[in-house]
Amino acid sequence: KGRTPVAIQHINFSIKNFSLDSASAIDTAKVLFSDDISLNSYNQHIIFPDNLHTLDFKQIIISTIQKKIILDSCTFTAKASDSTRSSFSIYFEQLKLVNTQFADLYLRDFIKADSIICVNPDIDFSVQITKKEKNANKAKLTEDLLKQMIGNIDVKYIGVLNADIKVNT
């Protein structure tokens, strides 16, 4: 299958004090050899290369110096596939990651943050469970489904305010 390229428009991007030398290469306080990387974008509809996942948002704010990621009016969806047999749609009025470790995100494809705050989430999750899975370890099945939904993550605190959650099996 052909992979769809990710297209993003309406971007404001800045890098402050970029320095690429041997000293900056070992400075763990800097992310991508700079003091601060800021990104602000709005009104996006992003289709990921797998053609199964989409991300829509009104605004995203990323600041490495403030160690934050904020998404406003954000919807993340995943279609069912042959291997996952599950789909989901998650809407957040606001999703905020606090004290985000951007080096882990960039170098290890791993989200590490002190806190994630989810304001007014509306979560719709649909799972097709086989007979074999019904008899299997339910904790393991739940863990696998959550990993599909949120990926590799290490968070000390998750706050969820006013959630609406629907699970269809």
Accessible surface in RSA format (square Angstrom, percent):
REM  Atomic radii and reference values for relative SASA: ProtOr
REM  Chains: A
REM  Algorithm: Lee & Richards
REM  Probe-radius: 1.40
REM  Slices: 20
REM RES _ NUM      All-atoms   Total-Side   Main-Chain    Non-polar    All polar
REM                ABS   REL    ABS   REL    ABS   REL    ABS   REL    ABS   REL
RES LYS A   1   248.04 121.0 167.81 103.0  80.24 191.0 125.89 113.3 122.15 130.1
RES GLY A   2    68.00  83.9   0.00   N/A  68.00  83.9  44.01 120.8  23.99  53.7
RES ARG A   3   171.70  72.1 144.88  73.9  26.82  63.9  61.16  83.6 110.54  67.0
RES THR A   4    49.88  35.5  45.73  46.4   4.15   9.9  33.34  44.8  16.54  25.0
RES PRO A   5   111.15  81.0  95.50  87.1  15.65  56.9 105.94  87.5   5.20  32.3
RES VAL A   6    65.27  43.0  36.10  32.7  29.18  70.3  36.20  31.5  29.07  78.9
RES ALA A   7    73.39  67.5  58.72  90.6  14.67  33.4  64.01  90.1   9.38  24.9
RES ILE A   8    78.34  44.6  52.16  38.9  26.19  63.1  52.51  37.8  25.84  70.1
RES GLN A   9   120.69  67.5 114.22  83.5   6.47  15.4  39.78  84.7  80.91  61.4
RES HIS A  10    84.58  46.2  64.28  44.7  20.30  51.9  50.64  52.2  33.94  39.5
RES ILE A  11    79.21  45.1  48.02  35.8  31.19  75.2  48.13  34.7  31.08  84.4
RES ASN A  12    95.24  65.7  89.07  86.1   6.17  14.8  28.51  68.6  66.74  64.5
RES PHE A  13   115.73  57.9  82.23  50.9  33.51  87.2  83.02  50.3  32.72  93.6
RES SER A  14    46.82  39.6  41.30  55.1   5.51  12.7  40.45  86.1   6.37   8.9
RES ILE A  15    78.65  44.8  49.68  37.0  28.97  69.8  49.68  35.8  28.97  78.6
RES LYS A  16   115.66  56.4 112.16  68.8   3.50   8.3  67.06  60.4  48.60  51.8
RES ASN A  17   102.51  70.7  83.10  80.3  19.41  46.7  22.83  54.9  79.68  77.0
RES PHE A  18   118.35  59.2  89.82  55.6  28.53  74.2  89.82  54.5  28.53  81.7
RES SER A  19    38.80  32.8  33.47  44.7   5.33  12.3  23.32  49.7  15.48  21.7
RES LEU A  20   118.49  66.0  87.40  62.5  31.09  78.2  87.40  61.4  31.09  83.7
RES ASP A  21    74.63  52.3  61.45  61.2  13.18  31.2  43.08 101.4  31.55  31.5
RES SER A  22    99.43  84.0  81.45 108.7  17.98  41.4  55.63 118.5  43.80  61.4
RES ALA A  23    68.78  63.2  59.80  92.3   8.99  20.4  64.43  90.7   4.36  11.5
RES SER A  24     9.73   8.2   3.48   4.7   6.25  14.4   6.45  13.7   3.28   4.6
RES ALA A  25    64.59  59.4  34.37  53.0  30.22  68.7  34.46  48.5  30.13  79.8
RES ILE A  26   144.41  82.2 123.30  91.9  21.11  50.9 129.61  93.3  14.79  40.1
RES ASP A  27    55.66  39.0  42.90  42.7  12.76  30.2  17.81  41.9  37.85  37.8
RES THR A  28   130.05  92.5 106.10 107.6  23.95  57.1  80.07 107.5  49.98  75.6
RES ALA A  29    92.52  85.1  54.90  84.7  37.62  85.6  66.03  93.0  26.49  70.2
RES LYS A  30    52.29  25.5  41.40  25.4  10.89  25.9  21.95  19.8  30.34  32.3
RES VAL A  31    22.25  14.6  19.50  17.7   2.75   6.6  21.11  18.3   1.14   3.1
RES LEU A  32    67.72  37.7  55.82  39.9  11.89  29.9  58.59  41.2   9.12  24.5
RES PHE A  33    63.43  31.7  61.02  37.8   2.41   6.3  61.09  37.0   2.33   6.7
RES SER A  34     0.94   0.8   0.04   0.1   0.90   2.1   0.00   0.0   0.94   1.3
RES ASP A  35    57.85  40.5  42.46  42.3  15.39  36.4  16.38  38.6  41.47  41.4
RES ASP A  36     8.02   5.6   7.74   7.7   0.28   0.7   1.73   4.1   6.29   6.3
RES ILE A  37    16.75   9.5  16.75  12.5   0.00   0.0  16.75  12.1   0.00   0.0
RES SER A  38    32.68  27.6  32.22  43.0   0.45   1.0  24.33  51.8   8.35  11.7
RES LEU A  39    42.44  23.6  40.58  29.0   1.86   4.7  41.45  29.1   1.00   2.7
RES ASN A  40    45.47  31.4  45.21  43.7   0.26   0.6  13.01  31.3  32.45  31.4
RES SER A  41     1.68   1.4   1.68   2.2   0.00   0.0   1.68   3.6   0.00   0.0
RES TYR A  42    95.00  44.4  95.00  54.1   0.00   0.0  59.73  44.9  35.27  43.5
RES ASN A  43    98.72  68.1  76.59  74.0  22.13  53.3  25.97  62.5  72.75  70.3
RES GLN A  44    12.54   7.0   5.71   4.2   6.83  16.3   1.75   3.7  10.79   8.2
RES HIS A  45   109.74  60.0  88.57  61.6  21.17  54.2  71.83  74.0  37.91  44.1
RES ILE A  46    11.41   6.5  10.84   8.1   0.58   1.4  11.41   8.2   0.00   0.0
RES ILE A  47    68.13  38.8  64.13  47.8   4.01   9.7  64.13  46.2   4.01  10.9
RES PHE A  48    65.46  32.7  65.46  40.5   0.00   0.0  65.46  39.7   0.00   0.0
RES PRO A  49    39.35  28.7  38.20  34.8   1.15   4.2  38.20  31.5   1.15   7.1
RES ASP A  50    58.49  41.0  39.60  39.4  18.89  44.7  28.98  68.2  29.51  29.4
RES ASN A  51    58.07  40.0  51.37  49.6   6.70  16.1  25.07  60.3  33.01  31.9
RES LEU A  52    52.69  29.3  51.80  37.1   0.89   2.2  52.01  36.5   0.68   1.8
RES HIS A  53    39.04  21.3  39.03  27.1   0.01   0.0  31.65  32.6   7.39   8.6
RES THR A  54    21.89  15.6  21.89  22.2   0.00   0.0  17.85  24.0   4.04   6.1
RES LEU A  55    29.84  16.6  29.84  21.3   0.00   0.0  29.84  21.0   0.00   0.0
RES ASP A  56    43.07  30.2  43.07  42.9   0.00   0.0  21.81  51.3  21.25  21.2
RES PHE A  57    11.64   5.8   5.12   3.2   6.52  17.0   8.13   4.9   3.51  10.0
RES LYS A  58   129.46  63.2 124.64  76.5   4.82  11.5  71.04  63.9  58.42  62.2
RES GLN A  59    55.35  31.0  55.04  40.2   0.31   0.7   6.88  14.7  48.47  36.8
RES ILE A  60    20.32  11.6  20.32  15.1   0.00   0.0  20.32  14.6   0.00   0.0
RES ILE A  61    49.20  28.0  49.20  36.7   0.00   0.0  49.20  35.4   0.00   0.0
RES ILE A  62    38.96  22.2  38.06  28.4   0.90   2.2  38.06  27.4   0.90   2.4
RES SER A  63     8.66   7.3   8.66  11.6   0.00   0.0   6.71  14.3   1.95   2.7
RES THR A  64    13.60   9.7   6.62   6.7   6.98  16.6   5.78   7.8   7.82  11.8
RES ILE A  65   110.81  63.1  87.20  65.0  23.61  56.9  91.70  66.0  19.12  51.9
RES GLN A  66   110.10  61.6  85.25  62.3  24.86  59.2  31.13  66.3  78.97  59.9
RES LYS A  67    87.20  42.5  87.19  53.5   0.01   0.0  46.62  42.0  40.59  43.2
RES LYS A  68    53.83  26.3  53.83  33.0   0.00   0.0  19.27  17.3  34.55  36.8
RES ILE A  69    19.00  10.8  19.00  14.2   0.00   0.0  19.00  13.7   0.00   0.0
RES ILE A  70    17.56  10.0  17.11  12.7   0.45   1.1  17.11  12.3   0.45   1.2
RES LEU A  71    16.56   9.2  16.56  11.8   0.00   0.0  16.56  11.6   0.00   0.0
RES ASP A  72    34.28  24.0  34.25  34.1   0.03   0.1  12.25  28.8  22.03  22.0
RES SER A  73    41.60  35.2  33.44  44.6   8.16  18.8  14.18  30.2  27.43  38.4
RES CYS A  74     2.24   1.7   2.24   2.5   0.00   0.0   0.00   0.0   2.24   2.4
RES THR A  75    34.02  24.2  33.94  34.4   0.08   0.2  19.13  25.7  14.89  22.5
RES PHE A  76    48.78  24.4  48.78  30.2   0.00   0.0  48.78  29.6   0.00   0.0
RES THR A  77    38.53  27.4  38.53  39.1   0.00   0.0  31.30  42.0   7.23  10.9
RES ALA A  78     4.09   3.8   0.27   0.4   3.81   8.7   0.73   1.0   3.35   8.9
RES LYS A  79   127.14  62.0 121.24  74.4   5.90  14.1  76.98  69.3  50.16  53.4
RES ALA A  80    52.94  48.7  32.90  50.8  20.04  45.6  33.09  46.6  19.85  52.6
RES SER A  81    28.63  24.2  15.19  20.3  13.44  31.0  24.08  51.3   4.55   6.4
RES ASP A  82   145.35 101.8 121.93 121.4  23.42  55.4  42.76 100.6 102.59 102.3
RES SER A  83    97.11  82.1  66.40  88.6  30.71  70.7  56.62 120.6  40.49  56.7
RES THR A  84    49.77  35.4  33.52  34.0  16.25  38.7  38.22  51.3  11.55  17.5
RES ARG A  85    71.59  30.1  68.96  35.2   2.63   6.3  36.59  50.0  34.99  21.2
RES SER A  86     1.12   0.9   0.01   0.0   1.11   2.6   1.12   2.4   0.00   0.0
RES SER A  87    32.34  27.3  32.05  42.8   0.29   0.7  11.92  25.4  20.42  28.6
RES PHE A  88     7.21   3.6   0.01   0.0   7.20  18.7   4.56   2.8   2.65   7.6
RES SER A  89    42.08  35.6  41.34  55.2   0.74   1.7  24.11  51.3  17.97  25.2
RES ILE A  90     8.58   4.9   8.58   6.4   0.00   0.0   8.58   6.2   0.00   0.0
RES TYR A  91    78.33  36.6  78.28  44.5   0.05   0.1  58.96  44.3  19.37  23.9
RES PHE A  92    22.76  11.4  22.76  14.1   0.00   0.0  22.76  13.8   0.00   0.0
RES GLU A  93    83.46  47.9  80.57  61.0   2.88   6.9  22.06  42.7  61.39  50.1
RES GLN A  94    54.30  30.4  54.30  39.7   0.00   0.0   7.29  15.5  47.01  35.7
RES LEU A  95    26.88  15.0  26.88  19.2   0.00   0.0  26.88  18.9   0.00   0.0
RES LYS A  96    68.76  33.5  68.76  42.2   0.00   0.0  13.93  12.5  54.83  58.4
RES LEU A  97    12.37   6.9  12.37   8.8   0.00   0.0  12.37   8.7   0.00   0.0
RES VAL A  98    60.24  39.6  60.24  54.5   0.00   0.0  60.24  52.3   0.00   0.0
RES ASN A  99    46.64  32.2  43.71  42.2   2.93   7.1  11.96  28.8  34.67  33.5
RES THR A 100     0.79   0.6   0.20   0.2   0.59   1.4   0.20   0.3   0.59   0.9
RES GLN A 101    57.87  32.4  55.60  40.6   2.27   5.4  15.20  32.4  42.67  32.4
RES PHE A 102    17.21   8.6  13.14   8.1   4.08  10.6  13.14   8.0   4.08  11.7
RES ALA A 103    38.86  35.7  35.80  55.2   3.06   7.0  37.94  53.4   0.92   2.4
RES ASP A 104    25.59  17.9  25.12  25.0   0.47   1.1   1.34   3.2  24.24  24.2
RES LEU A 105    57.94  32.3  51.77  37.0   6.17  15.5  51.77  36.4   6.17  16.6
RES TYR A 106   134.84  63.0 108.17  61.5  26.67  69.4  72.05  54.1  62.79  77.4
RES LEU A 107   132.68  73.9  97.94  70.1  34.74  87.3 101.11  71.0  31.58  85.0
RES ARG A 108   144.34  60.6 119.85  61.1  24.49  58.3  56.56  77.3  87.78  53.2
RES ASP A 109   114.38  80.1 106.84 106.3   7.54  17.8  32.23  75.9  82.15  81.9
RES PHE A 110    41.54  20.8  41.52  25.7   0.03   0.1  41.54  25.2   0.00   0.0
RES ILE A 111    49.34  28.1  49.31  36.7   0.03   0.1  49.34  35.5   0.00   0.0
RES LYS A 112    78.38  38.2  78.30  48.0   0.08   0.2  23.91  21.5  54.47  58.0
RES ALA A 113     3.46   3.2   0.00   0.0   3.46   7.9   1.58   2.2   1.89   5.0
RES ASP A 114    42.74  29.9  41.72  41.5   1.02   2.4  11.83  27.8  30.91  30.8
RES SER A 115    22.45  19.0  22.45  30.0   0.00   0.0   3.77   8.0  18.68  26.2
RES ILE A 116    14.04   8.0  14.04  10.5   0.00   0.0  14.04  10.1   0.00   0.0
RES ILE A 117    47.84  27.2  47.68  35.5   0.15   0.4  47.68  34.3   0.15   0.4
RES CYS A 118    10.50   7.9  10.50  11.7   0.00   0.0   0.36   0.9  10.14  10.9
RES VAL A 119    33.33  21.9  33.33  30.2   0.00   0.0  33.33  29.0   0.00   0.0
RES ASN A 120    46.26  31.9  41.37  40.0   4.89  11.8  13.54  32.6  32.73  31.6
RES PRO A 121     2.44   1.8   0.72   0.7   1.72   6.3   0.72   0.6   1.72  10.7
RES ASP A 122    57.53  40.3  54.33  54.1   3.20   7.6  12.18  28.7  45.35  45.2
RES ILE A 123    27.68  15.8  27.68  20.6   0.00   0.0  27.68  19.9   0.00   0.0
RES ASP A 124    55.88  39.1  53.85  53.6   2.03   4.8  11.72  27.6  44.15  44.0
RES PHE A 125    18.12   9.1  18.12  11.2   0.00   0.0  18.12  11.0   0.00   0.0
RES SER A 126    43.42  36.7  42.15  56.2   1.27   2.9  15.21  32.4  28.21  39.5
RES VAL A 127     7.82   5.1   5.56   5.0   2.26   5.5   5.66   4.9   2.16   5.9
RES GLN A 128   118.22  66.1 111.66  81.6   6.57  15.6  38.59  82.1  79.64  60.4
RES ILE A 129    46.92  26.7  24.06  17.9  22.86  55.1  24.61  17.7  22.32  60.6
RES THR A 130    61.55  43.8  53.86  54.6   7.69  18.3  58.27  78.3   3.28   5.0
RES LYS A 131   173.83  84.8 165.33 101.4   8.49  20.2 108.29  97.5  65.54  69.8
RES LYS A 132   173.23  84.5 161.78  99.3  11.45  27.3 112.06 100.9  61.17  65.2
RES GLU A 133    44.09  25.3  43.89  33.2   0.20   0.5  18.97  36.7  25.12  20.5
RES LYS A 134   120.97  59.0 111.63  68.5   9.34  22.2  55.85  50.3  65.12  69.4
RES ASN A 135   133.90  92.3  98.19  94.9  35.71  86.0  32.76  78.9 101.13  97.8
RES ALA A 136    52.43  48.2  34.19  52.8  18.24  41.5  45.99  64.8   6.44  17.1
RES ASN A 137    97.71  67.4  79.79  77.1  17.93  43.2  35.48  85.4  62.24  60.2
RES LYS A 138   128.72  62.8 124.79  76.6   3.93   9.4 108.60  97.8  20.12  21.4
RES ALA A 139    74.06  68.1  58.64  90.5  15.42  35.1  67.01  94.4   7.05  18.7
RES LYS A 140   107.45  52.4 104.52  64.1   2.94   7.0  79.69  71.7  27.77  29.6
RES LEU A 141    31.42  17.5  29.19  20.9   2.23   5.6  31.02  21.8   0.40   1.1
RES THR A 142    73.14  52.0  72.81  73.8   0.33   0.8  48.62  65.3  24.52  37.1
RES GLU A 143    80.20  46.0  75.64  57.2   4.56  10.9  28.69  55.5  51.52  42.1
RES ASP A 144    60.30  42.2  52.84  52.6   7.46  17.6  23.76  55.9  36.54  36.4
RES LEU A 145    31.47  17.5  31.14  22.3   0.32   0.8  31.47  22.1   0.00   0.0
RES LEU A 146    83.19  46.3  83.10  59.4   0.09   0.2  83.19  58.4   0.00   0.0
RES LYS A 147   112.73  55.0 106.21  65.2   6.52  15.5  64.56  58.1  48.17  51.3
RES GLN A 148    48.35  27.0  24.84  18.2  23.51  56.0  30.06  64.0  18.29  13.9
RES MET A 149    28.62  14.8  22.03  14.6   6.59  15.7  21.24  18.1   7.39   9.8
RES ILE A 150    75.16  42.8  58.38  43.5  16.77  40.4  65.91  47.5   9.24  25.1
RES GLY A 151    34.08  42.0   0.00   N/A  34.08  42.0  30.07  82.5   4.00   9.0
RES ASN A 152    90.15  62.2  78.31  75.7  11.85  28.5   8.26  19.9  81.89  79.2
RES ILE A 153    51.11  29.1  25.93  19.3  25.18  60.7  25.93  18.7  25.18  68.3
RES ASP A 154    64.15  44.9  59.04  58.8   5.10  12.1  12.57  29.6  51.57  51.4
RES VAL A 155    31.98  21.0   2.67   2.4  29.32  70.6   2.88   2.5  29.10  78.9
RES LYS A 156   166.56  81.3 127.16  78.0  39.40  93.8  88.68  79.8  77.88  83.0
RES TYR A 157   126.68  59.1 122.23  69.5   4.45  11.6  89.74  67.4  36.94  45.5
RES ILE A 158    93.27  53.1  68.13  50.8  25.14  60.6  68.13  49.1  25.14  68.2
RES GLY A 159     5.67   7.0   0.00   N/A   5.67   7.0   5.67  15.6   0.00   0.0
RES VAL A 160    76.81  50.5  47.61  43.1  29.20  70.4  47.61  41.4  29.20  79.2
RES LEU A 161    98.67  54.9  96.39  69.0   2.28   5.7  98.67  69.3   0.00   0.0
RES ASN A 162   122.47  84.5  93.95  90.8  28.51  68.7  29.07  70.0  93.40  90.3
RES ALA A 163    46.02  42.3  11.20  17.3  34.81  79.2  11.39  16.0  34.63  91.7
RES ASP A 164    74.78  52.4  71.87  71.5   2.91   6.9  26.54  62.5  48.25  48.1
RES ILE A 165   105.50  60.0  76.30  56.8  29.20  70.4  76.30  54.9  29.20  79.2
RES LYS A 166    87.50  42.7  82.98  50.9   4.51  10.7  81.15  73.0   6.35   6.8
RES VAL A 167    92.86  61.1  61.84  56.0  31.02  74.8  61.84  53.7  31.02  84.1
RES ASN A 168    80.03  55.2  75.60  73.1   4.43  10.7  24.07  57.9  55.96  54.1
RES THR A 169   123.47  87.8  60.63  61.5  62.85 149.8  47.56  63.9  75.92 114.8
END  Absolute sums over single chains surface
CHAIN  1 A    10855.3       9091.5       1763.8       6408.5       4446.8
END  Absolute sums over all chains
TOTAL         10855.3       9091.5       1763.8       6408.5       4446.8
